[in-house]
Amino acid sequence: MSFNHKGYDPQLPAQLAFLIQVKALNKIVHRIIIDEGASTCIISMSCWKTLGSPTLSRSSTTLNPFDRQKYTPYGILSNLQVELEENTVETDVEVIDGNLDYNILLGRPWIYAIATFVSTYLRKIAFPFQGGITCNMISSIQKISENGISMDHLQVLPPSPIEIL
C-alpha cells in the first residue's frame, strides 16, 4: 500500500503523538494512541472509571514497556467495543494505574481486528471500503495549545483509492 505524499508537509512535528478519538461504551473518548508496536491494548485507570468501571477479569501478565518499568494490570476489560467512524470491533484492554499520556492505547490486537492501515507521517487512518481496495481516510486535526496537544475534530475524507505494492 502506498500513500501519495508529494507536496505534503507534516501537520505537526514528529515528536507529537498521532491522537484520535473513538467511541467506547457509548461515550466519546479523546487522547487515543494507535501503536503498531504494542502487543496489547491499554486503558488508563481514570478512563476506565469514567466509562463506569465495567467489570474486569484478572490479569496474570506483566507489561514491560521501553523504560523497563514493570506494570501489573489492574485487570482486563474483555471485549470492549471500540467504534471509529462506523467501524466497531471488540478488543480486550488492560487497565493500568499509571501515569499515562493517553486514555487508551490501541495496539496490534485492535489494528488487526479492525483491519486498518495507519500512517503517522500523514496522520491518517485508512479502512477497507466496500470490499475492495478503496478506503475511507480519517485525518486527525490537532492543534498545539498552552497545555500541549488537543484534538479539534476528525475530518472524514471521501473514499480514495490506495495502491497495493
MILORO-446366 format. One record per residue: x, y, z of N, C-alpha, C in turn; residue in three letters. Coordinates in steps of 0.05 Angstrom, whole numbers, padded with zeros to 5 digits, always signed. Example, Ala and Ser with C-alpha at 12.3 -4.5 7.8 and 13.67 -1.06 7.14 Angstrom:
2
+00264-00114+00156+00246-00090+00156+00264-00066+00156ALA;+00257-00045+00142+00273-00021+00143+00258+00001+00157SER;
END
This chain:
165
+00017-00023+00000+00000+00000+00000+00018+00025+00000MET;+00010+00045-00014+00025+00070-00013+00006+00094-00010SER;+00016+00114+00003+00002+00140+00005+00017+00160-00012PHE;+00003+00176-00027+00016+00197-00042+00022+00220-00024ASN;+00047+00226-00020+00055+00248-00002+00070+00270-00016HIS;+00069+00271-00042+00083+00292-00057+00071+00319-00049LYS;+00088+00338-00043+00079+00365-00036+00066+00366-00008GLY;+00068+00345+00007+00055+00344+00033+00075+00353+00055TYR;+00067+00371+00071+00083+00379+00094+00069+00368+00119ASP;+00083+00354+00136+00070+00344+00160+00057+00366+00176PRO;+00033+00360+00187+00017+00380+00201+00030+00387+00228GLN;+00043+00367+00240+00054+00371+00267+00082+00358+00268LEU;+00099+00367+00286+00126+00355+00288+00124+00325+00295PRO;+00144+00310+00287+00145+00281+00291+00143+00273+00320ALA;+00153+00289+00338+00153+00281+00367+00125+00283+00380GLN;+00105+00294+00365+00078+00295+00376+00063+00270+00367LEU;+00050+00257+00386+00035+00233+00380+00011+00238+00362ALA;+00004+00218+00346-00020+00218+00329-00043+00210+00347PHE;-00059+00230+00355-00081+00225+00373-00107+00225+00358LEU;-00125+00207+00365-00152+00206+00353-00172+00204+00375ILE;-00198+00203+00368-00219+00198+00387-00235+00174+00377GLN;-00246+00159+00396-00263+00136+00389-00288+00137+00407VAL;-00307+00120+00401-00330+00116+00419-00327+00089+00432LYS;-00330+00089+00459-00328+00064+00474-00350+00066+00495ALA;-00366+00045+00497-00388+00044+00516-00406+00069+00514LEU;-00412+00076+00489-00429+00099+00482-00419+00126+00492ASN;-00393+00128+00497-00381+00153+00505-00358+00160+00486LYS;-00355+00185+00479-00332+00194+00463-00308+00196+00481ILE;-00286+00182+00472-00261+00182+00487-00240+00196+00470VAL;-00227+00216+00482-00206+00231+00468-00179+00220+00477HIS;-00158+00229+00464-00130+00222+00470-00125+00192+00468ARG;-00131+00182+00444-00126+00154+00438-00101+00152+00420ILE;-00084+00134+00426-00060+00130+00410-00062+00102+00397ILE;-00054+00101+00371-00052+00076+00357-00023+00069+00355ILE;-00015+00046+00365+00013+00038+00367+00017+00010+00354ASP;+00027+00010+00330+00032-00015+00315+00053-00033+00329GLU;+00069-00021+00346+00089-00037+00360+00080-00049+00386GLY;+00056-00042+00395+00045-00052+00420+00031-00079+00416ALA;+00038-00098+00433+00026-00125+00430+00000-00128+00446SER;-00009-00106+00458-00034-00106+00474-00047-00079+00471THR;-00071-00077+00483-00085-00052+00484-00087-00044+00514CYS;-00085-00018+00519-00084-00009+00547-00104+00014+00550ILE;-00117+00015+00574-00134+00037+00581-00125+00047+00608ILE;-00125+00074+00612-00117+00085+00637-00139+00080+00658SER;-00131+00078+00683-00149+00074+00705-00171+00096+00705MET;-00162+00121+00701-00182+00143+00702-00202+00141+00680SER;-00194+00133+00656-00212+00129+00634-00231+00106+00639CYS;-00221+00084+00650-00238+00061+00657-00260+00070+00677TRP;-00252+00086+00697-00271+00096+00716-00292+00114+00703LYS;-00283+00131+00685-00301+00149+00671-00321+00134+00654THR;-00313+00111+00644-00332+00094+00628-00351+00078+00646LEU;-00349+00082+00673-00368+00069+00691-00356+00045+00706GLY;-00330+00042+00705-00317+00019+00718-00329-00008+00712SER;-00331-00014+00686-00342-00041+00679-00326-00063+00690PRO;-00339-00086+00693-00327-00110+00705-00301-00118+00691THR;-00281-00125+00708-00255-00133+00698-00251-00163+00704LEU;-00234-00175+00688-00225-00202+00695-00196-00199+00705SER;-00186-00220+00718-00159-00219+00729-00139-00220+00706ARG;-00116-00207+00711-00094-00207+00692-00070-00220+00705SER;-00058-00239+00692-00034-00252+00702-00009-00242+00688SER;-00012-00222+00670+00011-00213+00655+00025-00190+00669THR;+00050-00186+00661+00065-00163+00669+00074-00149+00644THR;+00068-00123+00642+00076-00108+00619+00103-00096+00623LEU;+00120-00098+00602+00147-00087+00603+00151-00066+00581ASN;+00145-00041+00587+00149-00020+00566+00179-00014+00562PRO;+00183+00004+00544+00211+00011+00536+00228+00020+00560PHE;+00216+00032+00580+00232+00043+00603+00239+00021+00623ASP;+00231-00004+00618+00237-00027+00634+00223-00027+00661ARG;+00206-00007+00665+00189-00007+00690+00167-00027+00686GLN;+00163-00044+00704+00143-00065+00701+00116-00055+00711LYS;+00095-00062+00696+00068-00055+00703+00051-00081+00706TYR;+00037-00084+00727+00018-00105+00730-00009-00093+00726THR;-00024-00102+00705-00050-00091+00700-00069-00095+00724PRO;-00086-00075+00728-00106-00076+00749-00126-00098+00742TYR;-00130-00103+00717-00148-00123+00707-00151-00120+00677GLY;-00167-00138+00665-00172-00137+00636-00202-00131+00631ILE;-00207-00111+00615-00234-00105+00606-00238-00121+00580LEU;-00253-00142+00582-00256-00160+00559-00277-00150+00539SER;-00271-00153+00514-00289-00147+00492-00300-00119+00493ASN;-00283-00100+00498-00291-00072+00497-00297-00065+00468LEU;-00321-00055+00463-00329-00046+00436-00317-00019+00431GLN;-00300-00017+00411-00287+00008+00404-00297+00015+00376VAL;-00309+00039+00374-00321+00048+00348-00305+00071+00337GLU;-00298+00069+00312-00284+00091+00298-00297+00094+00271LEU;-00311+00116+00267-00325+00121+00241-00341+00098+00231GLU;-00360+00089+00247-00379+00068+00240-00366+00040+00237GLU;-00341+00038+00244-00327+00012+00245-00324+00005+00274ASN;-00337-00017+00283-00336-00025+00311-00324-00053+00313THR;-00305-00056+00331-00293-00082+00337-00291-00085+00367VAL;-00290-00110+00376-00286-00115+00404-00257-00123+00409GLU;-00246-00112+00430-00218-00119+00437-00215-00119+00467THR;-00197-00135+00477-00190-00136+00505-00171-00113+00511ASP;-00175-00098+00533-00157-00077+00541-00149-00081+00570VAL;-00123-00076+00575-00113-00079+00602-00114-00052+00616GLU;-00125-00052+00640-00127-00028+00656-00101-00023+00672VAL;-00090+00000+00668-00064+00007+00680-00068+00031+00699ILE;-00059+00028+00723-00059+00050+00742-00031+00062+00741ASP;-00027+00080+00723-00001+00092+00719-00004+00120+00707GLY;+00018+00133+00704+00020+00160+00694+00022+00158+00663ASN;-00001+00158+00649-00002+00155+00620-00008+00182+00607LEU;+00003+00185+00583-00003+00209+00567-00027+00206+00549ASP;-00041+00184+00552-00064+00178+00535-00086+00164+00552TYR;-00110+00163+00541-00131+00149+00554-00132+00119+00546ASN;-00128+00115+00520-00128+00087+00510-00105+00085+00490ILE;-00090+00063+00491-00070+00056+00471-00082+00032+00457LEU;-00086+00035+00431-00096+00013+00414-00072+00000+00400LEU;-00066-00024+00407-00043-00039+00395-00052-00057+00373GLY;-00034-00076+00367-00038-00094+00344-00064-00110+00346ARG;-00073-00119+00370-00099-00134+00370-00122-00118+00358PRO;-00123-00092+00364-00144-00075+00353-00139-00070+00324TRP;-00114-00064+00316-00108-00058+00288-00115-00082+00270ILE;-00109-00106+00279-00116-00130+00263-00146-00135+00263TYR;-00159-00130+00285-00188-00134+00287-00204-00115+00268ALA;-00195-00090+00267-00210-00071+00251-00199-00070+00222ILE;-00176-00083+00218-00164-00085+00191-00159-00057+00179ALA;-00143-00042+00194-00137-00014+00186-00108-00011+00179THR;-00102+00010+00164-00075+00019+00158-00070+00046+00171PHE;-00047+00050+00183-00042+00075+00197-00017+00088+00185VAL;-00019+00114+00180+00005+00129+00172+00008+00152+00192SER;+00028+00149+00210+00032+00170+00229+00045+00195+00215THR;+00059+00190+00194+00071+00213+00178+00049+00230+00167TYR;+00029+00218+00153+00007+00233+00141-00015+00238+00162LEU;-00013+00225+00185-00034+00228+00206-00061+00220+00195ARG;-00062+00197+00183-00086+00186+00171-00089+00157+00177LYS;-00114+00149+00178-00122+00121+00182-00138+00112+00159ILE;-00131+00090+00146-00146+00080+00123-00161+00054+00130ALA;-00186+00053+00121-00202+00029+00126-00209+00017+00099PHE;-00210-00010+00098-00221-00023+00074-00250-00013+00070PRO;-00258-00009+00045-00284+00003+00039-00298-00013+00018PHE;-00322-00021+00023-00340-00036+00005-00326-00060-00008GLN;-00311-00074+00008-00299-00099-00001-00277-00097-00022GLY;-00268-00074-00029-00247-00071-00049-00222-00059-00037GLY;-00206-00048-00055-00181-00036-00046-00184-00005-00044ILE;-00209+00003-00040-00215+00031-00035-00218+00034-00005THR;-00212+00057+00005-00215+00061+00034-00224+00089+00040CYS;-00235+00092+00064-00241+00119+00075-00216+00128+00090ASN;-00210+00153+00088-00188+00164+00103-00198+00182+00125MET;-00187+00179+00148-00194+00196+00171-00169+00211+00179ILE;-00172+00237+00181-00149+00254+00187-00153+00267+00214SER;-00134+00264+00232-00136+00276+00258-00127+00305+00256SER;-00145+00323+00264-00138+00352+00264-00131+00359+00293ILE;-00106+00366+00297-00096+00372+00324-00085+00400+00324GLN;-00085+00412+00347-00072+00438+00350-00055+00438+00375LYS;-00036+00456+00375-00018+00459+00397-00029+00482+00415ILE;-00034+00476+00440-00044+00496+00458-00024+00500+00480SER;-00030+00517+00499-00012+00522+00522-00007+00496+00538GLU;-00027+00479+00540-00025+00454+00556-00017+00430+00539ASN;-00007+00434+00515+00001+00412+00498-00017+00409+00474GLY;-00023+00384+00467-00039+00378+00443-00068+00373+00450ILE;-00085+00383+00433-00113+00376+00437-00125+00369+00409SER;-00146+00353+00410-00158+00345+00385-00182+00364+00380MET;-00182+00376+00356-00205+00392+00348-00228+00375+00339ASP;-00223+00358+00319-00243+00340+00308-00230+00321+00289HIS;-00246+00302+00280-00237+00283+00260-00249+00293+00233LEU;-00234+00293+00213-00243+00300+00187-00245+00275+00170GLN;-00269+00269+00160-00272+00245+00143-00270+00254+00114VAL;-00251+00243+00100-00247+00250+00072-00261+00230+00055LEU;-00269+00237+00031-00283+00218+00014-00265+00194+00007PRO;-00278+00172+00000-00262+00148-00007-00241+00155-00028PRO;-00218+00144-00025-00197+00148-00044-00183+00122-00049SER;-00173+00117-00074-00160+00092-00079-00133+00090-00065PRO;-00126+00066-00058-00099+00061-00048-00086+00041-00066ILE;-00060+00041-00065-00045+00024-00083-00031+00003-00067GLU;-00036-00022-00074-00023-00045-00060+00003-00051-00075ILE;+00025-00049-00060+00051-00054-00073+00060-00083-00068LEU;
END
